Amino acid sequence: MTTAFSRARARFTALLPGRGDLAQMRRDPRRDLLAGLTVAIVALPLALGFGVSSGLGAEAGLATAVVAGALAAVFGGSNLQVSGPTGAMTVVLVPIVDRYGPTGVLTVGLVAGVMLVGLAALRAGKYMQYVPAPVVEGFTLGIACVIGLQQVPNALGVPKPGGDRVLVVTWRAVEAFARTPNWTAIGFAIAVAAVMLLGARWRPTVPFSIVTVIAATAVAQLAHLDAAKPIGELPSGLPLPDLSFLDLGSLGSLLAPAVAVAALAALESLLSASVADGMTVGQQHDPDRELFGQGLANIAAPLFGGVPATGAIARTAVNVRTGATSRLAALTHAAVLAVIVFAAAPLVSKIPLAALAGVLLATAIRMVEVSSLRAMAKATRSDALILVLTAAATLALDLVYAVIVGLVVAGALALRAVAKQARFDQVPLDRGDHSAEEHALLAEHIVAYRIDGPLFFAAAHRFLLELTEVADVRVVILRMSRVSTMDATGALVLKDAVEKLKRRGILVLASGIRPGQRQVLDSVGALDLLRHEGGEYATTPEAIRGARDHLESAGVLSAVPAQPVSAGSEEAAR
């Protein structure tokens, strides 16, 4: 009991912030503070927009960005992750609002947070390592395209058209711009993006995102450019924490939506953290801590009227690209947003939306690592296919479907590759100490096959086809010592092949069956069939002797005493 308690305490302690986090925050606080300020400026309109889109209002988006952003920054498992409301989560929340109302969304967020903490306690975050690199690269490319396309309405200076697909919204925005062009807005967006991209090469340490946003705001105000639409009026504060929304009687009906929200939060947060690791050198997130931090963030956000939160790839990318080195940047982002909510709303409300669109356009472009994409595309055709399909699904569908598509395709191609490794070859009959005349006579009536690699569902039926087409012989010996793995399908196919050969009057003997394969063979009755209808031997020489005895009893061979097989020959013939 004491040992179990100690392990549980150690596991819980590993999920909490440590001294290393504080030491990391002290290394270069200036860069982290500047990065956090930049992310806050970028995150502000996103928080407002996602709050409105979810159906709970702009205040809910800000509450999520401040409360969830701060808690996930402190307790999360990534030094660079920035959390808050996201577009993917908004898509999931809209139908929940329609069916259960705002209080239903708050309850769902709270329950999802508890689920995420539970996943962290179960160490479920480690399973993210099984996501193939082409899926992550395709996800990053797709997200970059989505981020860029999402900025088109603001960059063109047109109201955001209706629609739940980014491609549809973009096309409608272009049509609206064609009817009433807004050259001021598009000029701001292009100028900001261009200065950021060129400035990053000229002076990488200068936060050009801040410089360009301030400059754009000043120009718009001094020149009285009404076409440069500003952010607009902001909420003046956050609500006090409140648990009155929780209705215990509705928990049963909200359980399924909460599972969906928790799954999306885990998936998006861990993928975003993985992408952040890939954009840097020397950074590695802790997936279980990340789930724990996101869980606490989602438990707390509803208390302040916030919507469910996840790690946000757009804000995380901005954080990385502006030079963040520790979680101080994400914490600064939350603190700056809190200050904006309470004190600086009138000033920030004048920032042109087109300027912020330019910031995100530049960020989207810089997210695309051309060298990584080129390397992945050149690796194998399978990797290139997975990358393209994942990116296309991210763009055309959403994050969850994109990852599912990528994993399914990657799994299918991996199975295909593994199945190709399985070999079923006829091998010469080991002569042993038989005379040349006797060996020739045995080879006329006995054929030996060696099975190499996995005998499982993806390769088993090819094995059945080849084995049952064996020529007219008296005995078939299956050398199975090189079978790497076997599943129930492989065992059933083996059993079926033995039965088919038996009906043709062919005896099947097996040699070298590994201990780990006996259970699966026994579970489908294949082991008993081999023993009763044929024979099972430890080595191939023993199987040859068994085949010889069978031919003698059938009158095919004359009774010639078999010579003993040496230990060296027996080992070589396994």
Backbone torsions as a table, in degrees:
resi	resn	phi	psi	omega
1	MET	NA	-42.3	179.9
2	THR	-64.1	-40.7	179.5
3	THR	-64.5	-43.1	179.4
4	ALA	-63.2	-40.1	178.7
5	PHE	-66.1	-39.4	179.9
6	SER	-65.2	-38.9	178.4
7	ARG	-66.3	-42.2	179.4
8	ALA	-63.8	-40.3	178.9
9	ARG	-66.4	-40.4	178.9
10	ALA	-65.2	-39.0	179.3
11	ARG	-65.4	-41.0	179.3
12	PHE	-68.4	-41.0	179.9
13	THR	-61.8	-35.2	-179.9
14	ALA	-65.3	-20.6	-179.4
15	LEU	-86.3	-9.5	-176.1
16	LEU	-93.4	157.2	176.2
17	PRO	-60.6	148.3	-179.3
18	GLY	-126.3	-176.9	-179.3
19	ARG	-65.1	-30.7	179.5
20	GLY	-61.4	-34.4	178.3
21	ASP	-65.4	-42.5	179.3
22	LEU	-66.4	-39.8	178.9
23	ALA	-64.1	-38.7	178.5
24	GLN	-64.3	-37.8	-179.1
25	MET	-68.9	-22.3	-178.0
26	ARG	-87.7	-8.4	-173.1
27	ARG	-70.4	-48.0	-178.1
28	ASP	-145.2	68.4	-175.0
29	PRO	-63.3	-29.3	-178.5
30	ARG	-61.7	-47.2	179.8
31	ARG	-63.4	-39.6	-179.6
32	ASP	-66.9	-39.6	179.7
33	LEU	-65.8	-42.4	178.1
34	LEU	-65.6	-40.6	178.2
35	ALA	-64.1	-43.1	179.2
36	GLY	-62.8	-38.7	177.9
37	LEU	-64.5	-42.5	178.4
38	THR	-62.9	-45.9	-179.9
39	VAL	-61.8	-39.2	-180.0
40	ALA	-61.3	-40.9	179.2
41	ILE	-65.0	-40.7	178.5
42	VAL	-70.8	-37.0	-174.6
43	ALA	-74.8	-24.5	-174.9
44	LEU	-56.6	-56.6	179.8
45	PRO	-65.5	-30.4	178.0
46	LEU	-66.4	-42.8	178.6
47	ALA	-62.8	-42.6	178.6
48	LEU	-64.8	-46.8	-177.1
49	GLY	-64.7	-44.2	-179.0
50	PHE	-68.7	-32.1	175.9
51	GLY	-64.3	-44.0	178.3
52	VAL	-65.7	-43.4	-178.2
53	SER	-63.4	-33.5	-178.7
54	SER	-69.7	-22.1	-179.0
55	GLY	102.7	-4.6	-179.7
56	LEU	-99.7	-5.6	175.9
57	GLY	97.8	164.3	-177.8
58	ALA	-61.2	-34.4	-179.5
59	GLU	-61.3	-36.5	178.9
60	ALA	-65.0	-40.7	178.0
61	GLY	-63.3	-42.0	177.9
62	LEU	-65.8	-41.5	178.8
63	ALA	-60.0	-40.6	178.7
64	THR	-65.2	-45.3	-178.5
65	ALA	-62.3	-38.4	-177.9
66	VAL	-77.3	-56.1	-173.6
67	VAL	-71.8	-55.3	-179.2
68	ALA	-65.8	-38.2	179.6
69	GLY	-60.9	-40.4	-179.6
70	ALA	-70.2	-46.4	-177.8
71	LEU	-66.0	-42.3	178.7
72	ALA	-66.2	-32.2	177.6
73	ALA	-66.0	-39.8	-177.4
74	VAL	-78.4	-45.4	-172.2
75	PHE	-100.2	-9.3	-178.1
76	GLY	-69.7	172.7	-175.4
77	GLY	-100.0	4.8	-179.9
78	SER	-119.7	138.6	177.1
79	ASN	-75.3	-16.2	-171.5
80	LEU	-117.6	-9.1	-176.1
81	GLN	-68.1	137.1	173.8
82	VAL	-118.4	128.2	-174.4
83	SER	-113.7	158.1	178.7
84	GLY	165.5	-167.5	177.2
85	PRO	-69.4	143.7	-178.3
86	THR	-132.1	162.6	179.7
87	GLY	-66.2	-40.6	179.6
88	ALA	-61.2	-41.2	179.4
89	MET	-68.2	-36.0	179.3
90	THR	-59.6	-40.0	178.8
91	VAL	-59.5	-38.1	179.1
92	VAL	-72.6	-33.4	-173.2
93	LEU	-78.4	-29.8	-175.9
94	VAL	-56.0	-49.7	178.3
95	PRO	-65.8	-28.7	177.6
96	ILE	-67.3	-40.5	177.2
97	VAL	-62.9	-43.6	-178.8
98	ASP	-61.6	-35.6	-174.8
99	ARG	-90.8	-40.2	-172.6
100	TYR	-113.5	-9.2	179.5
101	GLY	82.7	175.5	-179.1
102	PRO	-58.3	-40.2	-179.7
103	THR	-64.2	-31.6	176.8
104	GLY	-64.7	-39.9	178.6
105	VAL	-64.7	-42.1	179.2
106	LEU	-62.8	-41.1	178.1
107	THR	-65.7	-43.1	178.4
108	VAL	-59.8	-42.5	178.6
109	GLY	-62.2	-41.8	179.5
110	LEU	-64.5	-46.7	-179.8
111	VAL	-65.3	-40.5	177.6
112	ALA	-61.6	-37.6	177.1
113	GLY	-62.0	-41.9	177.1
114	VAL	-62.7	-40.3	178.5
115	MET	-62.8	-40.7	179.6
116	LEU	-64.4	-39.5	175.6
117	VAL	-62.1	-40.9	177.4
118	GLY	-62.6	-40.6	176.9
119	LEU	-62.9	-38.4	177.4
120	ALA	-64.2	-41.9	179.2
121	ALA	-64.2	-31.1	178.9
122	LEU	-85.6	1.2	-179.9
123	ARG	58.8	43.1	-178.8
124	ALA	-78.0	-15.9	-177.2
125	GLY	-63.4	-23.5	-176.9
126	LYS	-65.5	-20.9	-177.0
127	TYR	-71.7	-12.2	176.5
128	MET	-66.4	-20.0	-179.6
129	GLN	-68.4	-14.0	179.6
130	TYR	-85.4	-1.5	175.2
131	VAL	-76.3	120.2	-175.6
132	PRO	-64.4	153.1	-180.0
133	ALA	-59.1	-39.7	178.1
134	PRO	-61.3	-30.8	177.1
135	VAL	-67.0	-43.6	179.5
136	VAL	-65.2	-42.9	179.5
137	GLU	-65.5	-41.2	178.2
138	GLY	-66.1	-38.6	176.3
139	PHE	-61.7	-43.8	179.7
140	THR	-62.7	-44.9	179.0
141	LEU	-63.1	-44.1	179.2
142	GLY	-63.3	-43.4	179.1
143	ILE	-63.5	-39.6	177.6
144	ALA	-60.0	-42.2	177.4
145	CYS	-64.6	-41.8	-180.0
146	VAL	-63.3	-44.7	179.3
147	ILE	-58.9	-45.7	-179.9
148	GLY	-62.9	-45.2	-178.9
149	LEU	-67.1	-32.5	179.1
150	GLN	-63.7	-23.7	-177.4
151	GLN	-87.3	-7.3	-175.4
152	VAL	-58.0	-47.4	180.0
153	PRO	-57.7	-47.2	179.7
154	ASN	-67.9	-36.7	179.3
155	ALA	-66.6	-31.8	179.1
156	LEU	-88.6	-7.4	178.6
157	GLY	72.1	31.9	178.6
158	VAL	-117.2	153.1	175.8
159	PRO	-60.6	145.5	-178.9
160	LYS	-66.3	120.7	-179.7
161	PRO	-70.4	162.6	176.1
162	GLY	-74.8	159.6	-179.3
163	GLY	136.4	148.7	-178.7
164	ASP	-107.2	6.5	177.2
165	ARG	-119.4	131.9	-173.2
166	VAL	-63.6	-34.1	179.4
167	LEU	-66.8	-39.4	178.5
168	VAL	-65.9	-45.3	179.8
169	VAL	-61.5	-42.1	-179.8
170	THR	-62.6	-45.7	-179.7
171	TRP	-62.0	-42.5	178.9
172	ARG	-65.9	-35.3	177.8
173	ALA	-66.3	-40.2	177.4
174	VAL	-63.7	-41.3	177.6
175	GLU	-61.7	-42.2	178.9
176	ALA	-64.6	-38.0	178.3
177	PHE	-66.6	-38.1	179.5
178	ALA	-63.5	-33.0	179.3
179	ARG	-74.8	-43.4	-179.2
180	THR	-134.5	85.0	-176.9
181	PRO	-62.1	140.1	176.2
182	ASN	-122.2	85.5	-174.7
183	TRP	-70.7	-24.0	177.8
184	THR	-64.7	-47.7	-179.1
185	ALA	-63.0	-48.2	-178.3
186	ILE	-65.8	-31.2	176.1
187	GLY	-65.6	-43.4	176.0
188	PHE	-59.5	-47.8	-176.3
189	ALA	-62.3	-46.7	-179.0
190	ILE	-65.5	-42.1	-178.5
191	ALA	-63.6	-45.6	-179.8
192	VAL	-62.9	-46.6	-179.3
193	ALA	-63.3	-42.6	-178.6
194	ALA	-65.1	-44.7	179.1
195	VAL	-62.4	-40.2	179.4
196	MET	-64.2	-45.1	-177.4
197	LEU	-69.2	-44.5	179.3
198	LEU	-71.6	-38.9	-179.8
199	GLY	-65.3	-32.9	179.6
200	ALA	-63.7	-31.6	176.9
201	ARG	-80.1	-32.7	-177.6
202	TRP	-77.8	-52.1	179.4
203	ARG	-135.4	85.9	-175.3
204	PRO	-60.1	-25.3	-176.2
205	THR	-83.7	-11.8	-178.5
206	VAL	-83.6	128.5	179.0
207	PRO	-76.5	77.8	-175.5
208	PHE	-64.6	-21.6	178.0
209	SER	-63.4	-43.0	178.0
210	ILE	-66.8	-45.1	-177.6
211	VAL	-59.8	-46.7	-176.6
212	THR	-68.5	-37.3	179.6
213	VAL	-66.3	-43.3	178.4
214	ILE	-63.5	-43.7	-179.5
215	ALA	-63.8	-42.3	-179.6
216	ALA	-64.4	-40.4	179.4
217	THR	-65.2	-42.8	179.8
218	ALA	-63.5	-44.3	179.8
219	VAL	-62.8	-44.4	-178.4
220	ALA	-62.3	-39.0	-178.8
221	GLN	-75.7	-42.9	-177.1
222	LEU	-70.7	-34.3	-178.5
223	ALA	-91.6	-0.9	180.0
224	HIS	52.5	51.3	-179.0
225	LEU	-85.6	92.6	-178.9
226	ASP	-66.4	-24.5	-179.5
227	ALA	-69.4	-19.7	177.0
228	ALA	-85.7	85.8	-174.3
229	LYS	-62.6	127.3	179.5
230	PRO	-83.6	174.5	179.3
231	ILE	-58.6	-43.8	-180.0
232	GLY	100.9	-177.1	-174.7
233	GLU	-62.6	138.3	-178.9
234	LEU	-111.6	154.9	173.3
235	PRO	-60.6	151.0	-174.3
236	SER	-96.3	3.2	179.5
237	GLY	176.2	174.8	178.2
238	LEU	-103.4	149.6	177.5
239	PRO	-72.9	159.4	175.6
240	LEU	-73.7	150.1	179.3
241	PRO	-59.0	138.1	-174.3
242	ASP	-151.9	137.4	179.9
243	LEU	-113.6	12.6	-176.2
244	SER	-68.3	-16.3	-179.3
245	PHE	-71.6	-19.9	-172.6
246	LEU	-73.6	121.8	177.0
247	ASP	-118.5	104.4	-176.3
248	LEU	-61.2	-29.1	-178.9
249	GLY	-68.2	-21.5	-177.8
250	SER	-97.3	2.7	-176.5
251	LEU	-61.6	-37.2	-178.8
252	GLY	-60.7	-45.2	-178.8
253	SER	-73.7	-21.4	-178.2
254	LEU	-93.9	-0.9	-176.2
255	LEU	-65.1	-45.4	-179.2
256	ALA	-62.6	-47.8	175.2
257	PRO	-59.3	-36.0	179.6
258	ALA	-65.2	-37.4	177.1
259	VAL	-62.9	-42.6	179.1
260	ALA	-63.1	-43.1	179.8
261	VAL	-65.6	-42.7	179.6
262	ALA	-64.1	-41.6	179.6
263	ALA	-63.3	-43.8	179.1
264	LEU	-65.5	-42.6	179.8
265	ALA	-61.8	-42.8	179.0
266	ALA	-65.4	-47.0	-177.3
267	LEU	-63.7	-50.6	-177.0
268	GLU	-66.0	-40.3	-178.6
269	SER	-66.4	-44.3	-177.6
270	LEU	-71.7	-37.0	175.9
271	LEU	-66.9	-40.7	178.2
272	SER	-62.5	-41.7	178.2
273	ALA	-65.1	-37.8	177.6
274	SER	-65.5	-40.5	177.2
275	VAL	-63.0	-41.5	178.4
276	ALA	-61.6	-40.0	176.4
277	ASP	-60.6	-41.1	-178.7
278	GLY	-69.4	-21.6	-179.8
279	MET	-86.5	-2.4	-176.3
280	THR	-130.4	177.0	175.5
281	VAL	-120.4	127.1	176.2
282	GLY	88.5	2.9	178.5
283	GLN	-101.2	137.6	178.6
284	GLN	-146.8	118.7	-177.6
285	HIS	-82.3	158.4	174.4
286	ASP	-99.8	109.2	-173.3
287	PRO	-63.9	-36.5	-179.9
288	ASP	-69.2	-40.6	175.6
289	ARG	-64.8	-35.0	178.9
290	GLU	-64.1	-43.1	176.7
291	LEU	-63.2	-39.3	179.7
292	PHE	-64.2	-46.2	179.5
293	GLY	-64.3	-41.7	177.5
294	GLN	-66.4	-33.5	176.7
295	GLY	-63.6	-48.1	178.1
296	LEU	-62.3	-39.2	179.7
297	ALA	-62.6	-40.2	-178.8
298	ASN	-78.7	-21.5	172.5
299	ILE	-72.3	-39.7	-175.8
300	ALA	-81.1	-36.8	-174.6
301	ALA	-56.2	-44.7	179.8
302	PRO	-61.6	-27.1	179.3
303	LEU	-63.7	-25.0	178.7
304	PHE	-105.2	14.9	179.4
305	GLY	80.8	17.6	-177.5
306	GLY	-89.5	157.3	178.0
307	VAL	-87.3	165.7	177.4
308	PRO	-58.0	145.2	-175.3
309	ALA	-119.1	158.7	172.4
310	THR	-143.1	172.8	168.5
311	GLY	-64.4	134.1	-173.3
312	ALA	-108.5	114.7	-175.2
313	ILE	-64.2	-36.7	-178.6
314	ALA	-64.0	-51.3	179.9
315	ARG	-67.9	-35.6	177.5
316	THR	-64.4	-40.3	178.7
317	ALA	-64.0	-42.9	176.0
318	VAL	-60.9	-41.7	179.7
319	ASN	-59.6	-46.1	-179.6
320	VAL	-67.1	-45.3	-174.8
321	ARG	-69.2	-23.1	179.2
322	THR	-93.3	9.4	168.9
323	GLY	98.1	17.6	179.5
324	ALA	-63.6	143.1	179.2
325	THR	-123.7	-14.1	-177.5
326	SER	-149.1	176.9	-179.9
327	ARG	-70.9	-6.7	175.6
328	LEU	-60.4	-32.6	-179.3
329	ALA	-65.3	-47.0	179.3
330	ALA	-65.0	-37.1	178.1
331	LEU	-67.1	-38.7	176.5
332	THR	-63.4	-40.3	178.2
333	HIS	-56.6	-44.7	179.3
334	ALA	-67.4	-40.2	-179.2
335	ALA	-66.1	-40.6	179.0
336	VAL	-64.1	-41.7	177.3
337	LEU	-62.2	-37.3	177.4
338	ALA	-64.5	-41.2	177.8
339	VAL	-63.9	-41.2	179.6
340	ILE	-61.4	-42.8	-178.9
341	VAL	-60.3	-41.8	-172.9
342	PHE	-93.0	-25.1	-170.3
343	ALA	-130.3	-40.8	-167.8
344	ALA	-108.6	19.5	-177.5
345	ALA	-57.1	-42.7	-178.9
346	PRO	-61.2	-36.0	-179.4
347	LEU	-70.7	-47.9	-177.5
348	VAL	-67.9	-26.9	-178.6
349	SER	-63.4	-14.1	-178.1
350	LYS	-92.3	-5.0	-180.0
351	ILE	-66.1	128.7	178.7
352	PRO	-66.1	134.5	177.1
353	LEU	-62.1	-31.5	179.5
354	ALA	-64.5	-34.9	178.1
355	ALA	-66.4	-42.5	177.3
356	LEU	-65.8	-34.5	175.8
357	ALA	-63.0	-38.1	177.3
358	GLY	-63.3	-38.5	177.2
359	VAL	-59.8	-46.5	-178.0
360	LEU	-72.8	-31.6	175.1
361	LEU	-62.7	-44.1	177.3
362	ALA	-64.3	-39.9	178.6
363	THR	-62.6	-43.3	179.6
364	ALA	-61.5	-41.2	179.4
365	ILE	-64.5	-40.9	-177.6
366	ARG	-75.6	-16.5	175.9
367	MET	-69.6	-26.7	-175.7
368	VAL	-80.1	110.7	176.8
369	GLU	-91.3	98.9	-175.4
370	VAL	-61.0	-39.0	-178.9
371	SER	-64.2	-41.1	179.0
372	SER	-66.5	-42.3	178.8
373	LEU	-63.7	-41.3	-179.8
374	ARG	-65.0	-42.7	179.5
375	ALA	-64.0	-41.5	-179.9
376	MET	-66.7	-38.4	-179.5
377	ALA	-68.8	-31.2	-179.3
378	LYS	-84.2	-16.2	-174.8
379	ALA	-59.8	-67.1	176.7
380	THR	-146.6	162.8	176.3
381	ARG	-64.5	-34.9	179.5
382	SER	-63.3	-44.8	178.8
383	ASP	-62.0	-41.8	179.6
384	ALA	-64.3	-40.6	179.5
385	LEU	-64.6	-43.8	179.8
386	ILE	-62.1	-44.2	-179.9
387	LEU	-59.6	-48.6	-177.0
388	VAL	-65.5	-44.8	-178.6
389	LEU	-64.8	-41.0	179.3
390	THR	-64.9	-43.9	179.1
391	ALA	-63.7	-43.5	-179.6
392	ALA	-65.4	-40.1	179.0
393	ALA	-67.4	-36.5	176.6
394	THR	-62.1	-39.0	-178.4
395	LEU	-75.6	-43.0	-173.8
396	ALA	-87.9	-28.5	-176.9
397	LEU	-112.4	-108.8	173.1
398	ASP	-157.2	-177.6	-172.8
399	LEU	-60.9	-47.2	-175.8
400	VAL	-62.0	-49.9	-179.9
401	TYR	-63.5	-35.7	179.9
402	ALA	-62.2	-46.1	-179.9
403	VAL	-66.7	-39.8	177.9
404	ILE	-61.3	-46.3	178.4
405	VAL	-59.6	-46.7	-179.9
406	GLY	-61.3	-43.9	-179.1
407	LEU	-67.9	-40.9	179.9
408	VAL	-63.3	-47.5	179.7
409	VAL	-64.4	-43.4	178.9
410	ALA	-62.0	-42.2	178.6
411	GLY	-63.6	-43.0	-179.6
412	ALA	-64.6	-42.7	179.8
413	LEU	-68.8	-35.5	177.4
414	ALA	-65.8	-42.2	177.5
415	LEU	-62.4	-40.1	179.2
416	ARG	-62.8	-41.7	179.6
417	ALA	-66.5	-41.6	179.4
418	VAL	-66.4	-40.7	-179.5
419	ALA	-62.3	-33.6	179.3
420	LYS	-67.8	-22.2	179.4
421	GLN	-74.7	-19.1	179.5
422	ALA	-71.6	130.1	-179.1
423	ARG	-125.1	142.9	178.6
424	PHE	-133.1	97.0	-170.7
425	ASP	-120.5	141.1	171.0
426	GLN	-76.9	132.7	-178.3
427	VAL	-120.1	152.3	178.7
428	PRO	-61.1	144.9	178.4
429	LEU	-70.8	127.4	-179.7
430	ASP	-62.7	128.9	-177.1
431	ARG	-75.2	-34.6	-177.3
432	GLY	59.8	-133.0	179.7
433	ASP	-105.3	16.5	177.7
434	HIS	-71.3	153.4	174.6
435	SER	-71.1	162.5	-179.8
436	ALA	-60.4	-39.7	-178.8
437	GLU	-66.4	-44.3	-179.0
438	GLU	-69.1	-38.5	179.3
439	HIS	-62.3	-41.1	178.6
440	ALA	-63.6	-38.7	179.8
441	LEU	-68.2	-39.9	177.2
442	LEU	-65.3	-43.1	-178.1
443	ALA	-64.4	-22.6	178.6
444	GLU	-71.9	-27.8	-174.3
445	HIS	-114.5	-9.5	-176.6
446	ILE	-123.7	135.5	174.3
447	VAL	-126.4	139.2	-178.3
448	ALA	-116.4	136.3	176.9
449	TYR	-122.5	139.6	176.7
450	ARG	-111.3	128.4	179.0
451	ILE	-101.0	119.8	178.9
452	ASP	-113.9	137.6	174.8
453	GLY	90.7	-160.8	-174.7
454	PRO	-81.1	138.9	172.5
455	LEU	-113.7	85.1	-176.4
456	PHE	-136.0	-176.3	-167.2
457	PHE	-57.3	-31.0	-176.1
458	ALA	-77.3	-16.9	-177.0
459	ALA	-124.7	-8.3	-169.9
460	ALA	-67.2	-38.6	-174.2
461	HIS	-69.6	-31.5	173.8
462	ARG	-64.2	-37.2	176.8
463	PHE	-61.9	-44.5	-179.5
464	LEU	-61.7	-43.8	-178.2
465	LEU	-62.4	-45.3	-177.7
466	GLU	-69.3	-38.7	-176.3
467	LEU	-70.3	-41.4	-177.0
468	THR	-75.0	-9.6	175.9
469	GLU	-95.0	15.0	-179.5
470	VAL	-61.1	147.8	-178.8
471	ALA	-65.7	171.7	-175.6
472	ASP	-75.0	95.3	177.0
473	VAL	-125.6	175.3	-179.4
474	ARG	-94.8	-32.5	-174.9
475	VAL	-137.3	137.5	172.6
476	VAL	-116.7	127.2	177.4
477	ILE	-108.4	124.7	177.8
478	LEU	-102.3	113.5	178.3
479	ARG	-90.2	109.8	-169.0
480	MET	-113.1	11.6	-177.2
481	SER	-68.7	-18.9	-178.1
482	ARG	-101.8	10.5	174.2
483	VAL	-72.0	116.9	-174.3
484	SER	-78.6	-37.0	179.2
485	THR	-155.7	157.0	-178.6
486	MET	-147.7	135.9	175.3
487	ASP	-113.1	-176.7	-176.3
488	ALA	-61.9	-36.9	179.1
489	THR	-63.6	-44.4	178.2
490	GLY	-61.7	-40.5	178.8
491	ALA	-66.3	-40.7	178.6
492	LEU	-65.5	-39.7	178.1
493	VAL	-64.9	-40.1	176.9
494	LEU	-61.8	-44.3	178.1
495	LYS	-61.1	-43.1	179.8
496	ASP	-63.1	-40.6	179.3
497	ALA	-64.4	-41.4	178.6
498	VAL	-61.6	-42.8	-180.0
499	GLU	-65.7	-40.7	179.7
500	LYS	-64.7	-42.7	178.5
501	LEU	-67.6	-35.8	179.0
502	LYS	-62.3	-39.7	180.0
503	ARG	-66.5	-20.6	175.7
504	ARG	-90.9	4.0	179.2
505	GLY	80.8	20.2	-179.2
506	ILE	-103.1	128.1	177.4
507	LEU	-83.6	134.6	179.6
508	VAL	-112.6	124.2	175.7
509	LEU	-116.1	146.8	-179.5
510	ALA	-125.0	143.6	177.8
511	SER	-133.9	149.1	172.7
512	GLY	74.0	26.0	177.4
513	ILE	-66.5	126.5	-177.7
514	ARG	-76.8	154.0	179.7
515	PRO	-59.2	-36.7	-178.3
516	GLY	-68.6	-17.1	-179.4
517	GLN	-95.2	-11.0	-176.9
518	ARG	-66.5	-37.9	-177.2
519	GLN	-63.0	-46.1	-178.7
520	VAL	-69.2	-36.2	176.6
521	LEU	-66.8	-40.2	-179.6
522	ASP	-69.1	-34.1	-176.4
523	SER	-65.2	-27.7	-179.1
524	VAL	-104.2	3.4	177.7
525	GLY	85.4	5.2	-178.4
526	ALA	-71.2	-33.4	-178.1
527	LEU	-67.5	-44.5	177.7
528	ASP	-63.2	-39.6	179.4
529	LEU	-61.6	-42.6	178.5
530	LEU	-63.9	-39.6	-177.1
531	ARG	-71.0	-41.6	-174.1
532	HIS	-83.3	-39.2	-175.3
533	GLU	-94.5	-15.7	-178.4
534	GLY	-143.2	-110.0	178.5
535	GLY	-176.9	153.2	177.1
536	GLU	-124.3	131.1	-175.8
537	TYR	-131.2	153.8	-179.1
538	ALA	-72.3	-36.1	-177.1
539	THR	-130.9	163.7	179.3
540	THR	-68.3	-41.2	176.5
541	PRO	-57.2	-37.8	177.2
542	GLU	-65.9	-37.9	177.9
543	ALA	-65.2	-38.2	178.5
544	ILE	-64.2	-40.1	177.1
545	ARG	-63.9	-40.1	176.8
546	GLY	-62.8	-39.8	177.8
547	ALA	-65.3	-38.9	178.6
548	ARG	-63.2	-43.2	178.2
549	ASP	-61.9	-39.3	178.9
550	HIS	-63.7	-42.2	179.6
551	LEU	-67.0	-34.8	176.7
552	GLU	-65.2	-46.0	-179.4
553	SER	-64.9	-27.3	178.3
554	ALA	-84.9	-1.5	178.1
555	GLY	81.1	10.6	-179.3
556	VAL	-79.1	-37.4	178.9
557	LEU	-112.5	148.7	172.4
558	SER	-78.3	154.0	-176.6
559	ALA	-71.0	91.4	176.8
560	VAL	-109.6	126.5	-176.6
561	PRO	-61.6	129.0	178.8
562	ALA	-74.6	139.7	179.3
563	GLN	-83.2	145.9	178.3
564	PRO	-65.3	148.3	179.2
565	VAL	-99.8	131.6	-178.8
566	SER	-69.5	157.5	-178.3
567	ALA	-62.6	-37.5	-179.7
568	GLY	-66.0	-41.3	179.1
569	SER	-67.0	-38.1	-179.9
570	GLU	-65.1	-39.7	179.9
571	GLU	-66.9	-38.8	-178.9
572	ALA	-69.6	-24.3	-175.5
573	ALA	-95.7	7.2	179.8
574	ARG	-60.2	NA	NA
